[in-house]
């Protein structure tokens, strides 16, 4: 978990599973061979993607494009 400028928060987690177990996202994006599932609600955004048997998660109260950009940058 991180706290940045203006007290914006970002939490990153990973767990064993598949994104097929998740409900329909608000948005899907594809980049560099990964599919990113974006879930948004007022003031909170989550981006999830699969790396093999691991699901990576970033959740933040930053504007939506910030955690999406970080996820795109960190996907391996």
GILIN-V896455 format. One record per residue. RES is the residue in one letter. PHI is phi in degrees with one decimal (* if undefined). OMEGA is omega in radians with two decimals (none if undefined). Layout:
BEGIN
res:phi:omega
RES:PHI:OMEGA
RES:PHI:OMEGA
END
This chain:
BEGIN
res:phi:omega
X:*:-3.12
X:-132.6:2.99
X:-123.5:-3.06
X:-112.5:3.12
X:-54.4:3.14
X:60.4:-3.13
X:58.0:3.08
X:-72.5:-3.06
X:-112.5:3.08
X:-140.9:3.10
X:-121.6:3.12
X:-120.9:3.09
X:-144.1:3.05
X:-137.2:3.07
X:-148.0:3.11
X:-79.5:3.13
X:166.3:3.10
X:-136.7:3.12
X:-72.3:3.11
X:-65.6:3.12
X:-80.6:-3.02
X:-90.5:3.07
X:-70.2:-3.14
X:-59.7:-3.11
X:-79.3:3.02
X:-67.3:-3.05
X:-156.8:3.02
X:-121.8:3.04
X:-132.7:3.10
X:-123.5:3.10
X:-159.0:3.05
X:52.0:3.11
X:82.7:3.13
X:-111.2:2.99
X:-107.5:-3.11
X:-106.3:3.09
X:-100.3:-3.10
X:-111.8:3.08
X:-116.3:-3.10
X:-126.9:2.96
X:-140.7:-3.10
X:-52.7:3.07
X:79.9:-3.11
X:-147.4:-3.13
X:-136.7:3.10
X:-126.0:3.08
X:-123.7:-3.13
X:-126.7:3.06
X:-152.0:-3.08
X:-105.0:3.00
X:-126.0:-3.05
X:68.2:-3.14
X:-89.1:-3.10
X:-110.7:3.02
X:-102.9:3.11
X:-100.5:-3.06
X:-133.9:2.95
X:-124.7:3.12
X:-126.4:-3.09
X:-153.4:3.00
X:-100.3:3.05
X:-71.5:3.00
X:-54.3:-2.97
X:-50.1:-3.06
X:-64.2:-3.12
X:-68.4:3.12
X:-67.4:3.08
X:-63.9:3.11
X:-61.5:3.11
X:-63.9:3.11
X:-62.8:3.12
X:-59.8:-3.12
X:-71.4:-3.02
X:-97.6:3.13
X:-63.2:-3.11
X:-111.7:none
END
